[in-house]
Amino acid sequence: MRSCRGMDKLVVVHVGAIVILLRNLNPEQGLCNSTSMVILRMFSHVLEAQIMTETNVGHTVLVPKIPLTPSDINLPFILKRHPFPLRLDFALTINKTQGQTFARVGLLLQEPVFTHGQLYMAFSRVRTLDSIHVKVSPLIYKTRNVVFESFK
């Protein structure tokens, strides 16, 4: 197990961890934004991973650290970071799942869904009702499917 600085925060990844890519690195190899991968090997400046989504399923790729420097020229020093452009892939928003089908889905409703159709989209990501599990916050015992009437 090793700590890696991801794009948004410090994450602990290990061999076998499922991660999601946060930047387009090489679209021809399948290294695009939102690509899910599993970590195979870890080195100090590069990760070896296997792609789990898109058209390049099963391909092994190398994900390097990316140097980032803020564009603010008013800083009295030069800040340069070298994070991996990824984060742990354990959850997706309802909108990000559109067009995908999953074997199992867990739906966490901590507050009512916001827009019309989101609840339907969440339930339609699986093929059978046995494959979806819903957890509702104890403070919410029901949710609404919001529909706005058009102006006349």
MOMODA-V64142 format. One record per pair of residues at least 6 apart in sequence whose C-alpha atoms are under 6 Angstrom apart, sorted by the first residue. I is the first residue (numbers start at 0). J is the second residue. Records with the same first field share a line. If there is no record, write none. Layout:
# MOMODA-V64142
I=J, J
This chain:
# MOMODA-V64142
0=13
1=11, 12
2=10, 11
3=9, 10, 11
4=10, 82
5=82, 83, 84, 85, 86
6=82, 84
14=38, 39, 40
15=37, 38
16=37, 38
17=36, 37, 88
18=35, 36, 86, 87, 88
19=33, 34, 35, 85, 86, 88
20=32, 33, 34, 84, 85
21=32, 84, 85
22=32
23=30, 31, 32
24=30
29=55
35=51, 52
36=48, 49, 50, 51
37=48, 49
38=48
39=47, 48
40=47
44=63, 64
45=62, 63
46=61, 62
47=60, 61
48=59, 60
49=57, 58, 59
50=56, 57, 58
64=81, 82, 83
65=81, 82
66=80, 81
67=79, 80
68=78, 79
93=121
100=124, 125
101=125
103=130, 131
104=131
105=131, 132, 133
106=133
107=134
108=135
109=136
111=142
114=145
115=144, 145, 146
